[in-house]
Amino acid sequence: MRASAVLNFLRVHGGALRRVCVLGILAATATAAAFAADQWIKPTAEELAMKSVPGYPGVPAAILFKEEITRDDMHVVQHYDRIKILTEEGKEYANVELNFVSTGGGNSDFSDDLTVGDISGRTIHSDGTVIPFTGKPYLKTLEKGDGYKVQSRVFTLPDVEVGSIIEYRYATRYNDNVYESPSWIIQGKLFMRAAHFVWYPTNREMQNEDGQLINAISWFPILPEGVTLGHRAQPGGGPNGADQQIYEVTVKDVPPSPEADYMPPIGSFTYRVLFNFTPYRSTDEYWKNEGKHWSKSANNFIGPDSSLRAATQKVIEGATTDDEKLHKIYAAVMALENSDYTRERSQKEDKAAGVAKVSTAGDVYRRGRGNSTEMVYVFIGMARAAGMKAYAMLVPDRANRLFAPMWMTTRQFSNTVAIVNVGGKEQFFGPGERYTPYGQLQWEYTYSKGMRQTDNGTDFALTPPMSYKETRTDRVANLTMTEDGKVTGTIDMTYHGATALRWRQQALRGDEESLRHGLRTSLEELLPKTLEVKVVSIDNLTDYEKPLAVKFEAKGTVGTPTGKRLVLPVDLFTASEHAEFTQEKRDLAVYFHYPQTVLDAQRINLPATMSVEAVPPAGKLTMPNAAVYSLEATPAANNVTVRRSFLFGEILVLPKDYPQLRTYYSQFQAKDQESIVLKVAPAVAVSMGNSQ
């Protein structure tokens, strides 16, 4: 299975860079009793009677109060949550899962051994009745690997009903040798009446994973208007009489984070404050030095060493141009086992199998297996060994976030791609993502700002956008109708680019049956509900340089009889289409994952007892500089053929252009819902009516 985002990040960056280690050995500074939770907040009469949130009708619940206090020298974060349940749906918030990632095993100085405990809670009914939580939370392991574990503390608060207030406290702890700067996520799914965040950072001398002394704290605040990050020093409030630095934020009436269809990846730009321990004094200094460190580390791994050079010469034998050589190199790397799509072996397993520790791209190639980042490094190393200039680039996943240079952390990047100068022109490659075609990137890493290697160090750069020509779906239906209105035939779906890659990678995560089920249901969601389909064949599933071709058998009915006529949807592939962008105004930009082209060709062969009475007029619609749509239905003596094309070349439509987008969509979707009318012989019409 595909590795989690947590594991992917640890591979790219070698650990959580917010984490620093205290110099020397520390004794435990506190016991659980030393920071026992304060008393519960007494609910007000207004809170008990509360039934809704003004301005947010129908919300399932609301946060009355949230508090997060980080005490570095106690190595603990204390949490307190109070939630008002407003609907039946809101009762789900009584099922609490506290997810956390614990690292351990590798470098013990920087392993956090994170735990979640000291859980207490209660439910308060609207009449003031208090039901304490007396259960025992259980620990659930979600994922584990070499040196890390994703876990969850799970519990359910008792006897929750609509109108209840639920509240719970818990503490997260990490080991005495490690400090981790907090990330305050202030805005979430629920409206929040009030929240309080405090950090008491340590004043001890520390160093990061690279041995650099930590001498500063940086922060990246995104806060509501009028709210500021407070920073003050408490004289003598720290250990041994030293001054205690304090960072604090208090907020009230925080709206839910925006939610809408086709929403840009602004989740990383909701209200929050993100801190980092750092040896740097400015963003320029940070990116210059961190870029230098990352690039040096990558080059040390990439090489190429002598073994990779020798392997490269064998791979490119017979190729004369850079492009020919790189095609062969790309195919060789794609033939290696990418463990992010199979499974990661532990160090213990590798040792038992006699596999030495991997230190270079040459080691990865000899072993025949590596993770996604290592695949990219092998590709770059072989390109260099073939005499080409090749570079690594760190990129974020733009499905989830955008890169913000003012936030001083490489944790924003989730993957690595390759840049190679081929015949005097730089091209981008994604060998770390299985089945990505040569010269392309997975859509999540296209048109994305990141940090790349250059001849003189590192710099920010933008990956190229996708073209609408790269991602195309061809949908072809060839059906035959009988006198009673039933149809049988075939449907051919051909996927190019992003859609093909999605299905190919899904096949890696599951078995053939799950793939067939996914393909079938995705097609059924488009077609009339009266039409059944079955996957007959899947071609080119592992040949990433060819389109993915899927053939279906289809049977059922596709029309509605009305007397002596049978009314059909003009395009079967849009029969179940839902209206998009129905709201008149929109404050957020509209964000499409990638440009694409969809081409439909549909032929229904008719029996002698039927003829075409009417088809919609041909139509062509455009959205200037963004989209083109056309539809044409052509009747013949014994069949009717429909051709439809949809091309959309943008990924972002700004709010000012939303009215134009809305008009375009409403027009072509209305065209999609027009009908073909067939004339039916009287005796057949009676038979069809009786069969419905």
C-alpha positions in Angstrom: 0.0 0.0 0.0 1.0 3.6 -0.5 2.9 5.0 2.4 1.2 7.6 4.6 1.9 11.3 4.4 3.7 11.0 7.7 6.1 8.4 6.5 6.6 10.2 3.2 7.5 13.4 5.0 10.0 11.6 7.3 11.7 10.1 4.2 12.0 13.4 2.4 13.3 15.3 5.4 14.9 12.7 7.7 12.8 13.6 10.7 10.6 16.3 12.2 12.6 19.4 11.9 10.7 21.2 14.6 12.3 18.8 17.1 15.5 19.8 19.0 17.5 18.0 21.6 18.6 19.5 24.9 22.4 19.4 25.4 23.3 17.1 28.3 21.1 14.7 30.2 18.0 16.0 31.9 16.2 14.4 34.8 12.4 14.3 34.8 11.1 17.7 35.8 7.6 16.9 36.7 5.1 14.2 37.6 1.6 13.9 36.4 0.3 15.4 39.6 2.4 18.6 39.0 0.2 19.6 36.1 -3.1 18.0 37.0 -6.0 19.6 35.1 -7.9 22.6 36.5 -11.5 22.2 37.5 -14.1 22.0 34.8 -15.7 25.2 33.6 -19.2 25.5 35.0 -21.7 25.8 32.1 -23.8 28.9 31.9 -27.6 28.9 31.6 -27.2 30.3 28.1 -24.9 27.4 27.1 -27.2 24.8 28.5 -30.2 26.3 26.5 -28.2 26.9 23.3 -29.9 25.3 20.3 -28.0 26.9 17.3 -25.2 29.2 16.2 -26.4 32.6 14.8 -25.3 32.9 11.2 -24.5 29.2 10.8 -27.9 27.5 10.6 -27.9 23.7 10.8 -24.4 23.2 12.1 -24.1 19.9 14.0 -22.0 21.2 16.9 -20.0 24.2 18.2 -16.9 24.5 20.2 -17.6 26.5 23.3 -14.0 26.6 24.5 -10.7 25.2 23.5 -7.4 25.4 25.3 -3.9 24.2 24.5 -1.0 24.9 26.9 2.5 23.8 26.0 5.0 23.6 28.9 8.4 22.7 27.5 10.2 22.0 30.7 7.6 19.6 31.7 7.6 18.0 28.2 3.8 18.1 28.2 0.9 19.7 26.2 -2.4 20.0 28.1 -5.6 20.1 26.1 -9.1 21.0 27.1 -12.2 20.9 24.7 -15.8 21.9 25.4 -18.3 21.1 22.6 -22.0 21.8 22.4 -24.0 19.2 20.5 -26.8 20.7 18.4 -28.1 18.0 16.1 -28.2 14.2 15.9 -25.3 14.3 13.5 -23.4 16.3 16.1 -23.5 13.4 18.5 -20.7 11.8 16.6 -18.3 14.3 18.4 -18.8 12.1 21.5 -16.7 9.5 19.7 -13.2 10.9 20.3 -10.1 9.8 18.5 -6.8 11.5 19.6 -4.4 10.7 16.8 -0.7 11.0 17.3 2.6 10.0 15.7 5.4 8.6 17.9 8.9 8.2 16.8 11.5 5.9 18.4 14.1 3.4 17.7 16.3 5.4 15.2 18.3 8.2 16.6 17.4 8.0 20.3 18.4 11.6 21.0 15.7 12.8 18.7 13.0 10.1 19.2 10.0 11.7 21.0 8.3 8.6 22.4 5.1 10.6 22.3 2.2 9.4 24.4 -1.4 10.6 25.0 -2.8 10.1 28.5 -4.4 11.7 31.6 -7.8 11.5 29.8 -10.9 12.7 31.7 -14.2 13.9 30.5 -17.9 14.3 31.2 -21.3 14.9 29.6 -23.6 17.6 30.8 -27.3 17.4 29.7 -29.3 20.6 29.0 -31.0 20.3 32.4 -27.5 20.5 34.1 -27.2 16.7 34.8 -23.5 15.7 34.8 -22.4 12.2 33.7 -18.7 11.6 34.3 -16.7 9.6 31.9 -15.6 6.4 33.7 -14.5 4.3 30.8 -11.0 3.3 29.8 -9.7 4.7 26.5 -8.1 2.1 24.3 -5.1 2.5 22.1 -5.5 1.8 18.4 -2.5 1.4 16.0 -3.3 3.0 12.6 0.1 2.4 10.9 3.6 1.6 12.0 6.9 1.3 10.3 10.6 1.4 11.0 11.1 4.1 13.7 7.6 5.5 13.7 4.1 4.6 14.8 0.7 6.3 14.1 -1.7 5.6 16.9 -5.0 6.9 18.4 -6.4 7.0 21.9 -10.1 6.3 21.4 -13.0 6.8 23.8 -16.7 7.7 23.8 -18.3 10.2 26.2 -21.4 8.8 28.0 -25.1 9.3 27.4 -24.7 12.2 24.8 -27.9 13.6 23.4 -28.9 16.7 21.4 -28.4 19.7 23.6 -25.6 18.1 25.7 -22.2 19.7 26.4 -19.3 17.4 26.2 -15.9 18.2 27.5 -12.6 16.4 27.9 -9.0 16.9 28.9 -5.9 15.1 28.0 -2.2 15.5 27.9 0.5 14.7 25.3 4.0 14.0 26.5 7.3 13.4 24.9 10.6 12.3 26.3 12.9 14.4 28.5 15.7 14.8 25.8 13.4 16.4 23.2 11.5 19.7 22.7 9.0 20.2 20.0 7.6 23.6 19.1 3.8 23.8 18.9 1.5 24.2 16.0 -1.7 26.0 17.0 -4.5 25.1 14.5 -7.1 27.6 15.5 -9.7 27.2 12.7 -11.4 24.0 12.0 -14.7 22.4 10.9 -16.8 23.9 13.8 -17.6 27.4 14.9 -15.6 28.2 18.0 -16.8 30.7 20.6 -13.5 31.1 22.4 -10.0 29.6 22.5 -6.8 30.1 24.5 -3.3 29.0 23.4 -0.1 29.3 25.5 3.5 28.2 25.0 6.1 28.3 27.7 9.3 27.6 25.7 12.4 26.2 27.3 15.4 28.5 27.8 17.8 25.6 27.9 20.7 25.4 25.4 19.7 23.1 22.5 20.8 21.8 19.2 19.0 20.4 16.2 19.6 17.2 14.3 22.4 18.8 12.4 24.3 19.9 15.6 23.5 23.6 15.1 22.8 25.5 18.3 19.3 26.9 18.6 19.2 30.6 19.3 15.8 31.8 18.1 12.1 31.0 17.7 10.3 31.8 14.5 6.6 31.8 14.0 4.2 32.0 11.1 0.9 33.5 12.2 -2.4 33.6 10.3 -4.9 35.2 12.6 -8.3 36.9 12.5 -8.4 40.6 12.1 -7.7 42.3 15.4 -6.0 39.3 17.0 -2.3 39.3 17.6 0.3 36.9 19.0 1.2 38.0 22.5 4.9 37.6 23.5 6.2 38.6 26.9 8.8 37.6 29.5 8.0 36.7 33.0 10.9 37.7 35.2 12.2 34.8 37.3 9.4 32.5 36.0 11.7 30.0 34.4 13.8 27.2 35.8 16.6 28.3 38.2 15.2 31.8 38.4 15.6 32.6 34.7 13.1 34.7 32.8 10.3 32.7 31.2 9.3 33.6 27.7 5.5 33.3 27.1 3.7 33.2 23.7 -0.1 33.5 23.9 -3.2 33.9 21.7 -6.8 34.4 22.8 -9.5 34.3 20.1 -13.3 34.6 20.1 -16.0 33.8 17.6 -13.9 32.0 15.0 -15.9 30.9 12.0 -15.6 27.4 10.5 -13.0 26.9 7.9 -14.3 27.5 4.4 -15.8 24.5 2.7 -17.0 24.4 -0.9 -16.8 22.2 -4.0 -13.7 22.8 -6.1 -12.0 24.6 -3.2 -8.4 25.7 -3.5 -5.9 24.0 -1.2 -6.2 26.7 1.4 -6.4 24.3 4.3 -2.8 25.2 5.3 -3.8 28.9 5.3 -6.7 28.8 7.8 -6.2 30.6 11.1 -3.2 29.2 12.9 0.2 29.9 14.4 3.1 27.7 13.5 6.3 27.9 15.6 9.8 26.6 14.9 13.0 26.4 16.9 15.7 27.8 14.6 19.3 28.8 14.4 18.4 31.4 11.8 17.3 35.1 12.1 15.5 35.6 8.7 13.6 33.7 6.1 16.4 34.4 3.5 19.0 33.0 5.9 16.9 30.0 6.6 16.2 28.9 3.0 19.7 29.6 1.9 21.2 27.4 4.7 18.5 24.7 4.7 18.6 24.5 1.0 22.4 24.1 1.0 22.1 21.4 3.7 19.4 19.5 1.8 21.2 19.7 -1.5 24.5 18.5 -0.1 22.7 15.6 1.6 20.9 14.7 -1.6 24.0 14.9 -3.7 25.9 12.7 -1.3 23.2 10.0 -1.8 22.8 10.5 -5.5 26.5 10.3 -6.4 26.7 8.7 -8.9 29.2 6.2 -7.4 31.2 3.8 -9.6 28.6 1.0 -9.4 25.8 3.3 -10.6 28.0 4.6 -13.4 28.7 1.1 -14.6 25.0 0.1 -14.4 24.1 3.2 -16.4 26.4 2.4 -19.2 24.8 -1.0 -19.6 21.3 0.5 -19.5 22.0 3.2 -22.2 23.9 0.9 -24.5 22.8 1.6 -28.1 21.2 5.0 -27.4 22.7 8.0 -29.2 20.7 11.0 -28.1 20.1 12.3 -24.6 16.4 11.6 -25.0 17.0 8.0 -26.0 19.4 7.5 -23.1 16.9 9.1 -20.6 14.1 6.9 -21.9 16.1 3.8 -21.2 17.1 5.1 -17.8 13.5 6.0 -16.9 12.3 2.5 -17.9 15.1 0.9 -15.8 14.1 2.9 -12.7 10.4 2.2 -13.2 11.3 -1.5 -13.3 12.7 -1.3 -9.7 10.4 -2.1 -6.8 9.0 1.1 -5.3 8.4 0.0 -1.7 5.9 2.9 -1.2 3.5 0.9 -3.4 4.4 -2.5 -2.0 5.6 -2.4 1.6 8.6 -1.1 3.5 11.0 -3.6 4.9 12.3 -3.1 8.3 16.1 -3.0 9.0 15.7 -6.3 10.8 14.2 -7.9 7.7 16.9 -6.5 5.4 19.6 -7.8 7.8 18.0 -11.2 7.9 17.9 -11.2 4.0 21.6 -10.2 3.9 20.8 -6.7 2.5 23.4 -4.2 3.5 22.5 -0.7 4.7 21.6 1.6 1.8 23.8 4.7 1.7 23.8 5.7 -2.0 21.7 5.5 -5.1 24.0 2.8 -6.3 23.1 0.7 -3.3 19.4 1.2 -4.1 19.9 0.1 -7.8 21.9 -3.0 -6.8 19.2 -4.0 -4.2 16.5 -3.4 -6.8 14.2 -1.8 -4.3 13.7 1.6 -2.7 11.1 4.2 -1.7 9.8 7.0 -3.8 12.5 9.5 -2.9 15.2 6.9 -3.5 13.7 6.2 -7.0 14.1 9.8 -7.9 17.7 9.9 -6.6 18.6 6.8 -8.6 17.1 8.4 -11.8 19.1 11.6 -11.2 22.3 9.7 -10.5 21.9 7.7 -13.7 21.1 10.8 -15.7 24.3 12.4 -14.4 26.3 9.2 -15.1 25.0 9.5 -18.7 26.5 13.0 -19.0 23.4 15.1 -18.4 22.8 17.8 -15.9 20.1 16.6 -13.4 18.7 18.1 -10.3 16.3 17.3 -7.4 13.4 19.5 -6.5 11.3 19.4 -3.3 7.6 20.1 -4.0 4.4 20.3 -1.9 1.3 18.3 -2.6 -1.0 21.0 -4.1 -4.0 18.8 -3.4 -3.5 19.8 0.2 -1.3 22.8 0.5 0.6 25.6 -1.2 4.2 26.6 -0.4 4.6 29.6 1.8 8.3 30.8 1.9 7.6 33.0 5.0 7.0 29.8 7.0 10.5 28.6 7.8 10.2 24.9 7.5 10.8 22.3 4.9 7.9 20.3 6.3 5.8 22.0 3.7 7.3 19.7 1.0 6.0 16.2 0.7 7.8 14.8 -2.4 10.8 15.0 -4.6 10.8 15.3 -8.4 13.6 15.3 -11.0 14.8 18.0 -13.5 17.0 16.9 -16.4 18.5 19.0 -19.1 17.6 17.1 -22.3 19.1 18.5 -25.5 19.5 22.0 -24.0 16.0 22.1 -22.4 15.0 21.3 -18.9 12.3 18.7 -18.5 10.6 17.5 -15.3 10.1 13.9 -14.3 8.3 11.9 -11.6 10.0 8.5 -11.4 9.1 8.3 -7.7 5.4 7.8 -8.5 4.7 4.5 -10.1 3.4 4.5 -13.7 4.0 8.2 -14.2 4.7 8.6 -18.0 8.1 9.8 -19.1 8.4 13.6 -19.1 5.4 14.1 -16.9 4.6 14.7 -13.2 1.7 13.4 -11.1 -0.9 16.3 -11.1 -0.4 17.0 -7.4 3.1 18.2 -8.2 2.5 20.2 -11.3 2.3 24.0 -11.3 3.6 24.0 -7.8 6.2 26.2 -6.2 9.1 24.4 -4.5 12.8 24.4 -3.9 15.2 23.0 -6.4 18.9 22.4 -6.9 20.8 24.7 -9.3 24.4 24.8 -10.5 25.1 27.5 -7.8 23.1 26.0 -4.9 19.3 26.1 -4.5 16.5 28.4 -5.5 12.7 28.5 -5.5 11.1 27.3 -8.7 7.7 26.5 -10.3 7.0 23.1 -11.8 5.3 23.2 -15.2 1.5 23.1 -15.5 -0.3 20.2 -17.1 -1.8 20.7 -20.6 -5.4 19.7 -21.4 -3.8 17.5 -24.0 -2.1 15.3 -21.4 -5.2 14.2 -19.6 -7.9 12.9 -21.9 -10.8 10.5 -21.5 -12.3 8.9 -24.6 -15.8 7.4 -24.0 -17.3 5.4 -26.8 -20.6 3.5 -26.7 -21.8 1.2 -29.5 -25.3 -0.1 -28.6 -28.0 -1.9 -30.4 -31.7 -1.4 -29.5 -34.4 -4.1 -29.8 -38.0 -3.5 -30.6 -39.0 -3.5 -26.9 -36.5 -0.6 -26.2 -33.7 -2.7 -24.6 -30.1 -2.1 -25.5 -27.0 -4.3 -25.5 -23.5 -3.5 -26.7 -20.1 -2.3 -25.6 -18.6 0.8 -24.0 -14.9 1.5 -24.5 -13.2 3.9 -22.0 -9.7 5.0 -22.8 -7.8 7.0 -20.2 -4.7 9.2 -20.7 -2.6 11.1 -18.3 -3.9 11.8 -14.8 -7.0 9.6 -15.0 -5.0 6.7 -16.3 -2.4 7.2 -13.5 -5.1 7.2 -10.9 -6.5 3.8 -12.0 -3.1 2.3 -12.3 -2.0 3.4 -8.9 -5.3 2.2 -7.4 -4.6 -1.2 -8.9 -1.3 -1.3 -6.9 -3.2 -0.7 -3.7 -5.8 -3.4 -4.1 -6.6 -6.6 -6.0 -8.1 -7.1 -9.5 -11.6 -7.4 -8.1 -11.4 -4.1 -6.3 -10.1 -2.4 -9.5 -12.9 -3.9 -11.6 -15.4 -2.8 -9.1 -14.0 0.8 -9.1 -14.0 1.0 -12.8 -17.6 -0.3 -13.1 -19.1 1.9 -10.4 -17.3 5.0 -11.8 -19.0 4.4 -15.2 -22.4 3.5 -13.7 -22.3 6.9 -11.9 -22.3 8.6 -15.4 -24.9 6.4 -17.2 -28.7 6.1 -16.8 -29.5 4.0 -13.7 -31.3 1.5 -15.9 -28.1 0.5 -17.7 -25.9 -2.2 -16.3 -22.2 -2.6 -17.2 -19.6 -5.3 -16.7 -15.8 -5.0 -17.2 -14.8 -7.3 -20.0 -11.1 -6.4 -20.4 -8.4 -4.1 -19.1 -5.5 -3.4 -21.4 -2.1 -1.6 -20.8 -2.6 -1.5 -17.1 1.2 -1.6 -16.4 2.4 0.0 -19.6 2.5 3.6 -18.5 3.5 4.9 -21.9 0.2 3.7 -23.4 -3.3 4.8 -22.7 -5.3 2.6 -20.3 -8.1 0.9 -22.2 -11.1 -0.7 -20.5 -13.9 -2.5 -22.4 -17.4 -2.9 -20.8 -20.4 -4.9 -21.8 -23.7 -2.9 -21.4 -27.3 -3.9 -21.2 -30.6 -2.5 -20.0 -32.9 0.4 -21.1 -32.0 3.9 -21.9 -35.2 5.7 -22.8 -38.7 6.7 -21.5 -41.7 5.7 -23.6 -44.4 8.3 -24.1 -47.1 7.0 -26.3 -45.7 6.4 -29.8 -42.3 7.8 -28.9 -39.2 6.9 -27.0 -37.3 9.7 -25.4 -33.5 9.2 -24.9 -30.9 11.3 -23.2 -28.8 12.9 -25.9 -25.5 11.7 -24.4 -25.7 8.6 -22.2 -22.4 9.6 -20.5 -24.0 12.8 -19.1 -27.4 11.3 -18.2 -26.7 11.4 -14.4 -24.9 14.7 -14.5 -25.6 17.0 -11.6 -25.8 20.7 -11.9 -22.5 22.5 -10.9 -22.0 26.0 -9.6 -25.6 26.7 -8.9 -24.9 29.4 -6.3 -25.1 33.0 -7.6 -22.0 34.3 -5.8 -18.8 32.7 -4.6 -16.1 34.3 -2.5 -13.5 31.5 -3.0 -11.7 30.8 -6.3 -12.8 27.7 -8.2 -10.0 25.1 -8.2 -9.8 22.2 -10.7 -7.2 19.6 -10.1 -6.0 19.6 -13.7 -6.9 20.6 -17.2 -8.6 17.9 -19.2 -10.3 16.8 -22.4 -13.3 14.5 -22.5 -14.4 13.1 -25.9 -17.7 11.2 -26.3 -18.9 9.1 -29.3 -22.1 7.2 -29.0 -24.0 5.2 -31.6 -27.4 3.5 -31.0 -28.4 1.1 -33.8 -32.2 1.0 -34.2 -34.6 -1.8 -35.2 -36.7 -1.4 -38.3 -39.7 -0.5 -36.2 -38.0 2.7 -34.9 -36.8 5.9 -36.6 -35.4 9.2 -35.4 -38.0 11.9 -35.2 -36.0 14.7 -33.6 -32.5 15.4 -32.3 -31.2 18.5 -30.6 -29.6 21.2 -32.7 -25.8 21.1 -32.8 -24.2 23.4 -30.2 -20.9 25.0 -29.5 -20.0 27.0 -26.4 -16.9 28.7 -25.2 -15.5 30.3 -22.2 -12.8 32.7 -23.6 -9.3 31.5 -23.0 -10.5 28.6 -20.8 -12.9 26.1 -22.2 -14.7 24.8 -25.4 -17.7 22.5 -25.6 -19.5 21.0 -28.6 -22.3 18.5 -29.1 -23.8 17.2 -32.3 -26.4 14.4 -32.9 -26.6 13.0 -36.4 -29.6 10.8 -37.3 -29.5 8.1 -40.0 -32.0 5.6 -41.4 -31.1 2.9 -38.9 -29.1 4.6 -36.1 -28.3 7.9 -34.3 -24.8 9.0 -33.6 -23.8 11.6 -30.9 -20.4 13.3 -30.6 -19.6 15.5 -27.7 -16.3 17.2 -26.7 -15.4 19.0 -23.5 -12.1 20.8 -23.1 -11.1 22.8 -20.0 -7.7 24.3 -20.0 -7.5 26.1 -16.6 -7.1 25.0 -13.0 -8.0 28.2 -11.2 -10.9 30.5 -11.8 -10.9 33.7 -9.7 -14.0 34.9 -7.9 -14.3 37.8 -10.3 -14.6 35.3 -13.2 -17.1 33.1 -11.4 -20.2 34.5 -13.1 -18.7 33.7 -16.5 -17.8 30.1 -15.3 -21.3 29.7 -13.9 -23.0 30.8 -17.1 -20.8 28.5 -19.2 -21.5 25.5 -17.0 -25.3 26.1 -16.9 -25.4 26.4 -20.7 -23.5 23.2 -21.5 -25.1 21.2 -18.8 -28.5 22.3 -20.1 -27.4 21.2 -23.5 -26.3 17.8 -22.1 -29.8 17.2 -20.7 -31.5 17.6 -24.1 -33.2 14.6 -25.7 -33.4 12.5 -28.8 -36.9 11.5 -29.8 -37.5 8.1 -31.5 -40.7 7.4 -33.3 -42.0 3.9 -32.6 -44.4 1.7 -34.6 -47.9 1.6 -32.8 -47.8 -2.2 -31.9 -44.2 -1.8 -30.6 -45.2 1.3 -28.6 -47.9 -0.7 -26.8 -45.4 -3.6 -26.1 -42.9 -1.1 -24.7 -45.4 0.5 -22.5 -46.4 -2.8 -21.0 -42.8 -3.8 -20.4 -42.0 -0.7 -18.3 
